[in-house]
């Protein structure tokens, strides 16, 4: 798969001596949705700002669609759309005018049909003549996306795109992001909502303390690091876990009525079959069983604990 963004050896150290980024290497594939996860202060926004040419890196190189972000800034920047966390808009301008103006900033010829298409896709068409000051917070967030899409970028950065947005609008925006990906736009988003990444992302990157902890296909990450739990509701309580079952590292509930078996997704079926056979051999019947699986949030928290 072709890479549209290539980040090599990026570091950022501020005048105070604080190192925000330490040797970041990252390749973003063309046409994917890539989610960058990390706690506050991890370096997510700094990395995005460097790729977008807003912040200068201390060292390293960024190439966007074949254009060096420093040597060929104008061409590289014209390929990128950025939706920042902050809602920075001219309160007294109309929706139509501010989106059209954003397109002109990139030297693109006027294209009313494209602006109309973007505003309709973002449910802003009926607000096109409204002044920005009259819009709700959710509408202003959508307006920021419209401005970022005004010049038809190949790469769209969304920095906490649904912060402060209600649940219904958040799901509408998820759908919009998928539709953008389907048209060929590469989407990179940072988010605090783990379910957002779990819902949308093709690949996930985790950044912590300025270092990239991992980059992995989401499905593969869930398969490799996801944990499952099988809970058996026993027909009669146990005083303790029998010696023969010790290799399974089972957890017995305080009342002795539930046995919990934690296993990884790769070796689960074989382990469960053997466990159930051993329970039968020991004459330990159970009334019911159910399984639960760790979410991307569980994996994320675990990775951060490992790096603490």
Buried (B, 14 or more C-beta within 10 A) or exposed (E): EEBBBBBBEBBBBEEEEEBBBBBBEBBBBBBBBBBBBBBEEBBBBBBBBBBBBEBEBBEBBBBBBEBBBEEEEEBBBBBBBBBBBEBEBEEEBBBBBBBBEBBEEBEBEEBEEBBBEBBEBBBBBEBBEBBBEEBEEBBBBBBBBBBBBBBBBBBBBBBBBBBEBEEEBBBBBBEBBEEBBEEEBBBBBBBBBBEBBBBBBBBBBBBBBBBBBBBBBBEEBBEBBBBBBBBBEBEEEBEEBEEEBEEBEBEBBEEBBBBBBBBBBEEBEEBBEEBBEBBEEEEBEBEEBEEEEBBBBBBBBEBBEEEE
